[in-house]
Amino acid sequence: MSGSVTTAIVGLQWGDEGKGKLIDLLADRHDAVVRYNGGANAGHSVVVEGVRYALHLIPSGILHADTLAVIGNGVVVDPAVLLREVDGLAERGVDVSALRLSNRAHVVLPWHRAEDELRETILRGGSTGEGGQIGTTKRGIGPAYADKAHRSTAIRAGDLLDEGRLRQRLEAVLPLKSRCLEALGSPPVEVDALVDTALAWGARLRPMICDTTYLLHGLLADGKSLLFEGANATLLDVDHGTFPFVTSSNCTTLGIPAGTGIPGRCVERVLGVCKAYCTRVGSGPFPTELHDQTAERIRERGNEYGTTTGRPRRCGWLDLVALKYACMINGVTGLSIMLLDVLAGFDELQLCTTYEVDGERTDRFTPDAAVLDGVTPVYESVPGFAEEVRAARSLGDLPSEARAYLDRIEAFVGVPIEVVSVGPDRAETIQISA
Ligand code: IMP
């Protein structure tokens, strides 16, 4: 169909960069859109012809006819959330028959959510000032990945299709989980009720569940192209992000091979997505965070409230040190700068180009919360732009100051800008190259 190369789209900051819009823009040039990490902690908002879709688990490619939407083995799936999303899309006339779910994707079960919630509550009382909590989305993500690593207490999507196997596994797991739930003060889970619920999920998901590794390799062998949809973002990557204030999966492109079975060398193009400024939800270091009217203005203009939790996002200036690191880790070949329109009206804009640590300057990002907490951002001031830019459809339509802002980003990071987004709608986009 496409002639497009196999591409990855990855968030370069702390999430919510607007990846959904970009995936939606590129989806119909690819034969399948593939999720490889995370779970219902992600939230992609896509606006198509004025209709807003909030997707958490289903790849945004579902909004395109002729594009498969694939949830790979690296994703942790809460079947209740997935089915709610399927029903919501079907009600709005979206055909969901092109959805595929890996039989090896791990299942988020009721105790995972309970454990996530309770861990956060208990850790809030910790001794480290703000408490030891991560500020998770409470979607059970960490506990589900922990069970994947524990192995003996995990349930995978394929298990939902076989009553005997499912009952055997749940009966084996429940004594331990019941004791944990009891210790955590949560209500007990009754095995027969859970088996019934899980079988009902399996019955509905059966047409979607398959070996997605062979499916994807088959597509590649037929000359088709894949679009990998990164959930969460680089600085939330469990290995390469601001640990421990991260999520539990490899959100970078480094997660693609493990999360889908497709080798990294098959990904020919990596589009890194960042906002024209920075935001973060949850706890953890954020060197360029602002606590003033600028932050307030960015939050209101950018509608910076979480898609998944509704929490107000922390806001600050663009951190080029972190951005350059993120490009390096992901092998980014092109940048997408989102929400440029939000910055209209500031007299001056600030770009963080260096960190100061113990009186020394460094251009290295440190993916360690304790160290990153101690850095002081050093800024370069650039002139702001007064005019609104939502009507711009080419770089030439932008005020010269906005173009200079983009040029500075490109020069610093050393990666070409391919897309600039100036508003939420599909049409409000400047495509520099495709
Ligand atoms: P968890 O993924 O729910 O365990 O949350 C871990 C951290 O990652 C928290 O700070 C969350 O707010 C953050 N997080 C997880 N997913 C996203 C996302 O898609 N966008 C922004 N932040 C996220």
Boltz pocket constraint, residues with backbone or C-beta under 6 A from the ligand:
constraints:
  - pocket:
      binder: B
      contacts: [[A, 14], [A, 15], [A, 16], [A, 41], [A, 42], [A, 43], [A, 134], [A, 135], [A, 136], [A, 137], [A, 138], [A, 139], [A, 140], [A, 141], [A, 142], [A, 231], [A, 232], [A, 233], [A, 236], [A, 245], [A, 246], [A, 247], [A, 248], [A, 281], [A, 282], [A, 283]]
      max_distance: 6.0
